[in-house]
Structure formats: structure tokens, C-alpha cells
Amino acid sequence: MLESFEKTEIISKSQYTEELNKLRTQLIDAQYEFKKYRRPMIVILTGLDGAGKGELVNFMADIMDTRLIETSTFWQETDEERERPYYFRFWNAMPTGGKLGIYFNGWYEKTIRRALDNNDDPVAFAKGLEEAADFEKMLALDGTVIVKIWAHITKKEQKKRHEKLIKKEKHSEEITKRALWYFSKYEKITECAEAAYKATHNEFAPWEVIDCTDRRTREIRFLRIILDSMNRALKNTLPKSSTENLSKLTFPNVLDSLKQSRETDQNIYRKELDELVENIKPLAWEAYQKGISTMIVFEGWDAAGKGGCIRRLLRALDMRLSKVTSIAAPTSEEISRHYLWRFWRQVPRAGHIAIFDRSWYGRVLVERLENITPPSDWFRGYSEINSFEKHLSDRGVHLLKFFLHITDEEQLARFKERQEIPWKQHKITDEDWRNREKNDQYRDAYNEMFFKTSTKYAPWNIIPANDKKGARMEVLRNVQTSLKKILGK
């Protein structure tokens, strides 16, 4: 298939100069206009060895404002990246809205390289491409501009360039060995590239193939692709998602069928709590020594007792291993990227524990009910969340999700208590009372969330929490059981 992109077109020097002068002005104008765009543009630049990818980027830097361009190479995984899911490094490198990010090889590097080195089986290769397509679609529907460029040359041209390079670098055995390896894999590389093209070339993230035989031709073609992609975003012609009418859909009423327990005796509570703390602590340290990271999510009604559960949990998990993140309204830096960006950055290193007081589920809860996010976006959030949690699970991250449920009557009693007790008054706000008026809507949203995001690899643990002490012990019991299971005890 790639042979159809092998052309002999050569731009004359005069044509090149004329076109370059026009593009220089158009690109600068588009770049400054794109500064106002709410999301970044990501260019995946990959292709055959010797095609001149680095030269293209360096050339672009002479034409455009480099203050608005960020380049990421992804040559070697750092220890920090290796201890997290594969896509962490790409989320971490994501530029802010209005900027252009160049990703050399991008997320296709590992999938193709693994196929070359290990003769990867077709199922694993297809899975890697499917993950890439899902990731690109998710970003594109959120407004990120995704452009994928394959820099192509014929095998004959590659051989000529490699020979020239080897002669120039005749004292470098490493460069010679690398050039010969890539030349020997030419057919396999192009075969993988064609498979990637067919599997992931779509309206959300199209592939562009550049014949890089002629320098002037490839430079003009590269700049045109960048300009056209920016203009599509500025003209608001990128693909958009749509949502069907959801008003008639209902989901199993999990919350109203949950049985609340009677208040736990104080002496029993103290004794069992101390035992749970003592039992969990060595499990947490063993997980640390084995490099098993843990993420614990707390969601639930206002005043359900999330903070109290987290404080008791920290006694067992050890503060030196744990970090608590309370999720509030996103910052301007976070708003300029996909909403999952700030949560990907909180994925802990191997052996460490991340606890979330509220989480990425805000997308399908508060953002939905407060009309912060359009229906087409929050509805898409369920599949995006499942994908995120699947990446965590595949990497071996130990993920626990707790929802603390209290009745409307119990919530009202706790709200009044917070108003009356001086040291608790900071916990109650006008917004809490306003949210309470939407309890029926939140109940429906919670039930839909359980139905759509309780998976085999990341199930919801719904805890009856009218009894605070009982809820705290139930959370710790779940953590203890889950840690034992993942440690093989």
C-alpha cells in the first residue's frame, strides 16, 4: 500500500521559495490564532529510518514560533514511566491548549517495535492498535487535534542514505549497526505501518504519508499538513460526538435496595479497628517491596463520611507510602487539556498508594448535573473512564472503588449537626444544601454510574454508611482482603 505514496515529484527551487514564503506567513498567523484554541495539537511523527524526521522538525522550528511548540522523543522509558501504565508518558507530555506537541513515534513505537523484536503475535499487535485508536478518538472528540505523519522512502533510497551515513560516521560502530538493523527490517516495518494505517486511519486521527525522497517536496508537504490541520480546528470542522435521547433509560436502583446496618458498639469498633490497622500495615509494606501500586477511590453523598474513612485508612497504610488527593474544580492548566490528564498524572509509582477524595467520576456526576459538561461529553465519559481503569489494571495497579451511601434522613441529620457544632461548621456550605435539592437526580446518576463502570477489573464497593463506625471498618476489611488477594495470601 505504501508504494502508492512513492512519487518522483520534485518541486523546483523557484516554486519552493514562492510556496515557502506564503506558508511562512500563513503558519505564523495560524499559530497565533491557535493560541486561543482550548486544546493542543499533537503531531505523531514516525516513519522509516533515514527519512529525515528530525530534519523536518528542525526545519519547522525555523519557520514557526518555537515558544508554542513542544517536542517529545520517548526514546527510553524512565524508571518513573516504567512503573506506570504505558500511556502515562504521553499524557504527562501533553502540552497545554493552544500549543503544538511533536511526538516522535508516539504510542506506535512500542507496538511496532515489539512486533519487530519479538515477532509479536497478531492478537497482541491488534490490541496495541486498538488501544491507539481508542486513545486518539477520545482526545479528538474532546477537541485535541491529532495528526499522524508517516515519513516514507523506498528501500533503495534508504540504503543509499544509510551508506552515506555510515561513511560519514565511519568511526561509530553503533550507528552502523543501527542502520543495518533497520535496513534488514524494512519489509516488516512497512508491513506493520500498513496495518497501523488500515486500523487507525479515520476522521478522528487521519494518517498522512509523506514521500521524503526530495527535501524540498517533503518540507512543503509537512508544512501544509500542519497548516491545514490548524485551520480545520480554527474553522471548527473537526469531528464531533453526538448523544441519543437518554431520558427514557433507567438503571437498576442499587442504592435504595441497600440495607443499612445498626450502629456499631464503641468497644467492638475500637478493638476491630486496631486489629485491622495492625493487619493492613505489613500488607501495604509488602506491596511496596513488590512494586505493586494501589489507587483507592472514594465517592458518595455529601456528609457520607469519606474524610473519616480516609483518616482511619491512612493509619493502616502509612503516610510515608500514601498520598491523598482531594478533587476540587480544575485549574486553568487542567481545563486546557482532556479532563483525565490530571488523574493520569496522579497515578502512583510502583509500591505507592494514591487515595482520591472524589475522583474522575465527577465527569458523569457533578459535571453532568450542574450542566458544566455537554451531554455528548459526559455520556462519552463512561467508556473513557473504563478505558482508563483498564490501562491501570493491565499494568497491575491495584484499584479499589468505594461508594459511601447514606439515606436522605441521615444526611439531613448530619447537615444539622454540622451547623450546630462549632468545630464542624466549616464542613457545611450553602452549596451542600443546594446539592441536596438534587438528591433524586444524583441517585439516578449514581445508579447509572454503577451499571456502566462496575467492571470485573474495577468493581464498585457500595458501603452502607449510616453507621459511621461500621462503614470505616467495612472499608478497611475490603482493603485488607483485596491486598491479601493481590499478594497471593
C-alpha positions in Angstrom: 0.0 0.0 0.0 2.8 2.5 0.9 4.2 2.0 -2.6 1.3 4.2 -3.9 2.8 7.1 -1.9 6.2 6.7 -3.6 6.3 9.6 -6.0 9.0 11.2 -8.1 7.5 14.7 -7.8 10.2 17.3 -7.4 9.5 21.0 -6.6 11.7 23.4 -8.4 13.8 25.8 -6.4 11.7 28.8 -7.6 8.4 27.0 -6.7 9.8 26.1 -3.3 10.8 29.6 -2.5 7.5 31.1 -3.5 5.5 28.5 -1.6 7.7 28.7 1.5 7.2 32.4 1.7 3.5 32.1 1.6 3.4 29.2 4.1 5.7 31.1 6.5 3.2 33.9 6.8 0.2 31.7 6.9 1.7 29.4 9.6 2.7 32.2 11.9 -0.8 33.8 11.6 -2.5 30.4 12.2 -0.2 29.6 15.1 -1.0 32.9 16.9 -4.7 32.4 16.3 -4.4 28.8 17.5 -3.1 30.1 20.8 -6.7 30.8 21.7 -7.8 27.2 20.9 -8.8 25.3 24.1 -6.9 22.2 23.3 -3.4 21.3 22.0 -2.5 19.9 18.6 -0.4 16.6 18.7 1.6 15.5 15.7 2.7 11.9 15.7 5.8 11.9 13.5 7.1 8.5 12.7 8.3 6.6 9.7 11.3 4.8 8.2 14.8 5.3 9.5 16.7 7.8 7.4 13.6 9.6 6.1 14.6 12.8 7.7 12.1 13.2 10.6 14.5 15.1 12.8 15.4 17.4 9.9 11.7 18.1 9.3 11.2 19.3 12.8 14.3 21.4 12.9 13.2 23.0 9.6 9.8 23.7 11.1 11.4 25.4 14.1 13.0 27.9 11.6 9.6 28.8 10.2 7.3 28.8 13.3 7.4 30.3 16.8 9.1 27.7 18.9 7.7 29.1 22.1 4.4 27.5 21.1 6.0 24.1 20.1 7.0 21.2 22.5 8.9 18.2 21.2 8.9 14.8 22.9 11.1 11.9 21.8 10.1 8.9 24.0 13.4 7.2 23.2 13.9 5.5 26.6 11.4 4.9 29.3 12.4 6.4 32.6 12.0 4.5 35.9 9.1 6.8 36.7 7.4 5.9 33.4 8.2 2.2 33.6 6.4 1.9 36.9 3.2 3.2 35.5 0.8 2.3 32.6 2.4 2.8 29.1 0.2 5.7 28.2 1.2 7.7 31.3 4.3 9.1 29.4 2.1 10.5 26.6 -0.4 12.1 29.0 2.5 13.5 31.0 4.0 15.1 27.9 0.7 16.6 26.7 1.1 20.4 26.0 -1.5 22.9 27.2 -4.3 24.2 24.9 -3.1 26.3 22.0 0.3 24.7 21.7 1.7 22.2 19.2 3.2 19.0 20.5 5.5 16.9 18.3 5.6 13.2 19.5 8.4 11.3 17.7 7.0 7.8 17.0 4.4 8.4 19.7 2.3 5.5 21.1 3.0 3.4 18.0 6.7 2.9 18.9 6.1 0.1 21.4 3.5 -1.8 19.4 5.6 -1.8 16.2 8.9 -2.4 18.0 7.6 -5.3 19.9 6.4 -6.9 16.7 9.9 -6.4 15.2 11.9 -7.7 18.2 9.7 -10.5 19.5 7.7 -11.4 16.4 4.6 -10.4 18.4 1.5 -12.5 18.0 -1.3 -11.0 15.8 -3.7 -10.6 18.8 -1.2 -8.5 20.9 -0.4 -6.4 17.8 -4.1 -5.8 17.1 -4.7 -4.9 20.7 -2.0 -2.3 20.6 -3.5 -0.7 17.5 -7.0 -0.8 19.0 -5.7 1.0 22.2 -4.1 3.6 20.0 -7.3 4.2 18.0 -9.4 4.5 21.2 -6.9 6.9 22.7 -6.9 9.1 19.6 -10.7 9.1 19.3 -11.1 10.1 23.0 -8.7 13.0 22.6 -10.1 14.1 19.3 -13.7 14.2 20.4 -12.6 16.4 23.3 -11.1 18.8 20.9 -7.4 17.8 20.7 -6.1 18.0 17.1 -4.4 14.7 16.3 -2.3 14.4 13.2 -0.2 11.3 12.3 2.6 11.5 9.8 4.4 8.6 8.2 7.8 9.7 6.7 8.3 7.3 3.8 11.2 6.4 1.5 11.9 3.4 -0.7 14.2 0.6 0.3 16.7 1.7 -2.4 16.6 5.3 -1.1 17.1 4.1 2.5 20.1 2.0 1.5 21.7 5.0 -0.2 21.2 7.2 2.8 22.4 4.6 5.2 25.6 4.1 3.2 26.2 7.8 3.1 25.6 8.0 6.9 27.9 5.1 7.7 30.6 6.6 5.5 30.2 9.9 7.3 30.2 8.2 10.7 32.7 5.5 9.9 34.2 5.5 13.4 30.8 4.9 15.0 30.1 1.1 15.3 26.7 1.8 17.0 25.4 4.0 14.1 26.5 1.4 11.6 24.8 -1.4 13.5 21.6 0.6 13.9 21.4 1.5 10.2 21.9 -2.1 9.1 19.3 -3.4 11.6 16.6 -1.0 10.2 17.5 -1.8 6.7 17.2 -5.6 7.4 13.7 -4.9 8.8 12.4 -2.7 6.0 9.7 -5.1 4.8 8.5 -5.9 8.3 8.4 -2.3 9.3 6.4 -1.3 6.2 4.1 -4.2 6.8 3.4 -3.0 10.4 2.9 0.5 9.1 0.3 -0.5 6.6 -1.5 -2.5 9.3 -1.5 0.6 11.6 -2.7 2.8 8.7 -5.6 0.5 7.9 -6.6 0.0 11.6 -6.3 3.6 12.8 -6.8 5.9 9.8 -10.1 7.6 10.4 -11.8 11.0 10.8 -10.6 11.4 14.3 -6.9 10.9 13.7 -6.0 10.6 10.0 -2.7 9.4 8.7 -0.7 11.5 6.3 2.1 9.8 4.3 5.0 12.0 3.1 7.3 10.8 0.4 10.6 12.1 1.8 12.8 11.4 -1.3 13.1 15.0 -2.3 14.0 17.5 0.5 12.0 20.5 -0.9 9.0 18.4 -1.6 8.9 16.9 1.9 9.3 20.2 3.6 6.5 21.9 1.8 4.2 18.9 2.3 5.0 18.8 6.0 4.2 22.5 6.5 0.9 22.2 4.5 -0.2 19.3 6.7 0.4 21.4 9.9 -1.3 24.4 8.5 -4.4 22.5 7.2 -4.8 20.8 10.5 -4.7 24.0 12.5 -7.2 25.6 10.1 -9.6 22.7 10.5 -9.6 23.3 14.2 -9.9 27.0 13.9 -12.8 26.6 11.5 -14.5 24.2 13.9 -14.7 21.4 11.3 -13.2 18.6 13.4 -15.4 15.6 14.1 -17.9 15.8 17.0 -19.7 13.2 19.1 -23.4 13.1 19.4 -25.7 11.6 22.1 -29.0 9.9 21.7 -32.0 10.9 23.8 -31.4 9.3 27.2 -34.4 10.5 29.1 -36.2 7.1 28.9 -33.3 5.0 30.1 -33.5 3.6 33.6 -30.9 1.5 35.5 -31.1 -0.9 38.5 -31.8 1.0 41.7 -28.8 -0.3 43.7 -28.8 2.4 46.3 -32.4 2.2 47.5 -32.2 -1.6 47.8 -29.1 -1.3 50.1 -29.7 -2.3 53.7 -28.3 0.0 56.3 -26.8 -1.6 59.4 -27.4 -0.8 63.1 -24.8 1.4 65.0 -21.7 -0.5 65.9 -20.8 -0.8 69.6 -17.9 1.6 70.5 -15.8 -1.1 72.2 -16.2 -3.6 69.3 -15.3 -0.7 66.9 -12.1 0.2 68.8 -10.9 -3.4 69.1 -11.6 -4.4 65.5 -10.3 -1.1 64.1 -7.0 -1.5 65.9 -6.7 -5.1 64.6 -7.4 -4.0 61.0 -4.8 -1.3 61.2 -2.2 -3.7 62.5 -3.1 -6.3 59.9 -3.1 -3.9 56.9 0.2 -2.1 57.7 2.5 -5.1 56.8 0.5 -5.9 53.7 1.0 -2.3 52.5 4.7 -2.5 53.0 4.9 -5.9 51.3 3.1 -4.4 48.3 5.6 -1.6 48.3 8.5 -4.1 48.3 7.0 -6.0 45.4 6.3 -2.8 43.4 2.5 -3.1 43.5 0.9 0.3 43.4 -2.6 1.0 44.7 -5.3 3.5 43.9 -8.3 3.9 46.2 -11.3 6.0 45.1 -13.9 7.4 47.5 -17.2 8.7 46.1 -20.5 9.2 47.9 -23.1 11.6 49.2 -22.1 14.8 50.9 -21.6 14.1 54.6 -21.4 10.3 54.0 -18.1 10.1 55.9 -15.4 9.9 53.2 -13.0 12.0 55.2 -13.4 9.9 58.3 -12.8 6.7 56.3 -9.7 8.1 54.7 -8.2 9.2 58.1 -8.6 5.7 59.5 -7.2 4.2 56.3 -4.1 6.3 56.5 -3.3 4.9 59.9 -3.1 1.4 58.3 -1.4 2.3 55.0 1.4 4.5 56.5 1.7 8.2 55.5 5.1 7.5 54.0 3.6 5.3 51.3 0.4 7.2 50.8 -0.8 10.4 49.2 -4.4 11.8 49.4 -5.7 13.9 46.6 -8.9 15.9 47.1 -10.6 16.7 43.9 -11.9 20.2 43.5 -12.7 22.4 40.5 -10.0 22.1 37.8 -7.3 24.7 37.4 -6.8 26.7 34.2 -3.9 24.4 33.4 -6.1 21.4 33.8 -9.0 22.8 31.9 -6.8 23.3 28.8 -6.3 19.5 28.5 -8.5 16.5 28.5 -10.2 16.1 31.9 -8.4 12.7 32.5 -5.0 14.4 32.2 -4.9 15.5 35.9 -5.8 11.9 37.0 -3.2 10.2 34.8 -0.6 12.5 36.4 -1.7 11.2 39.9 -1.0 7.5 39.0 1.4 6.4 41.8 4.8 4.9 41.3 5.4 1.2 41.9 4.6 0.3 45.5 3.0 3.6 46.4 -0.7 4.4 47.3 -2.9 7.1 45.9 -6.1 7.9 47.7 -8.8 10.1 46.0 -11.4 12.0 47.9 -13.7 12.4 44.8 -12.3 11.4 41.5 -12.6 11.2 37.7 -16.2 10.2 38.3 -17.0 13.9 38.6 -17.3 13.8 34.8 -20.5 11.8 35.0 -21.8 13.3 38.3 -21.3 16.9 39.2 -20.3 18.0 35.7 -23.4 16.3 34.3 -25.9 17.5 36.9 -24.5 21.1 37.1 -24.5 21.3 33.2 -20.8 22.0 33.3 -20.2 19.5 30.5 -22.5 18.9 27.4 -24.4 15.6 27.3 -22.3 14.4 24.4 -19.1 14.8 26.5 -20.2 13.3 29.9 -22.0 10.4 28.2 -18.7 9.6 26.5 -17.1 9.7 29.9 -18.3 6.2 30.9 -16.3 4.5 28.2 -13.3 6.8 28.7 -13.3 6.0 32.4 -13.5 2.3 31.7 -10.6 2.6 29.3 -8.5 4.5 31.9 -9.2 1.9 34.6 -8.4 -0.9 32.1 -5.0 0.6 31.4 -4.4 0.7 35.2 -5.5 -2.9 35.6 -3.4 -4.2 32.7 -0.3 -2.6 34.3 -1.0 -4.3 37.6 -2.3 -1.3 39.5 -4.4 -2.4 42.5 -7.6 -0.3 42.1 -10.3 -0.1 44.7 -13.5 2.0 44.4 -15.7 2.8 47.4 -19.1 4.5 47.4 -20.4 5.5 50.8 -24.2 5.5 50.9 -26.4 7.3 53.5 -30.1 7.8 53.5 -31.7 11.3 52.9 -32.8 11.3 56.5 -29.3 10.6 57.8 -27.8 13.2 55.5 -30.2 15.8 56.9 -29.3 14.9 60.5 -25.6 15.3 59.7 -26.1 18.6 58.0 -27.9 20.0 61.0 -25.2 18.6 63.3 -22.6 20.4 61.3 -24.5 23.7 61.6 -24.8 23.4 65.4 -21.3 22.2 66.4 -18.7 25.0 66.2 -15.8 22.8 65.1 -17.9 21.2 62.3 -19.4 24.3 60.8 -16.6 24.6 58.2 -17.9 21.3 56.8 -21.3 22.7 55.7 -21.9 25.3 53.0 -24.8 26.7 51.0 -23.7 24.6 48.1 -24.3 21.4 50.2 -27.9 22.4 50.8 -28.3 23.3 47.2 -26.9 19.9 46.1 -29.3 18.2 48.5 -32.2 19.5 46.4 -30.9 17.4 43.6 -30.6 14.2 45.5 -33.1 12.4 43.3 -31.1 13.4 40.2 -27.8 12.3 41.8 -29.4 9.0 42.8 -30.2 8.3 39.2 -26.7 9.3 38.1 -25.1 7.1 40.7 -27.1 4.1 39.6 -26.2 4.7 36.0 -22.5 5.1 37.1 -22.6 1.7 38.9 -24.2 0.0 36.0 -21.8 1.3 33.4 -18.5 1.4 35.3 -18.6 -1.6 37.7 -16.3 -4.0 35.8 -14.5 -7.2 36.5 -11.2 -5.4 36.8 -12.6 -2.4 38.7 -15.8 -3.2 40.6 -17.7 -0.8 42.8 -17.8 -1.5 46.6 -21.0 0.2 47.9 -20.8 0.7 51.6 -23.8 1.4 53.8 -22.7 4.4 55.8 -25.5 5.5 58.1 -23.3 3.8 60.8 -20.0 5.7 60.5 -18.0 3.2 62.6 -19.4 0.3 60.6 -18.6 1.9 57.3 -15.0 2.6 58.4 -14.4 -1.0 59.4 -16.1 -2.3 56.2 -13.7 -0.1 54.1 -10.7 -1.4 56.0 -11.9 -5.0 55.7 -12.2 -4.6 52.0 -8.7 -3.1 51.7 -7.2 -6.0 53.8 -9.0 -8.7 51.8 -8.0 -7.1 48.5 -4.4 -6.6 49.5 -4.2 -10.2 50.6 -5.6 -11.4 47.3 -3.3 -9.3 45.1 -0.3 -10.5 47.3 -1.4 -14.1 46.9 -2.1 -14.7 50.6 
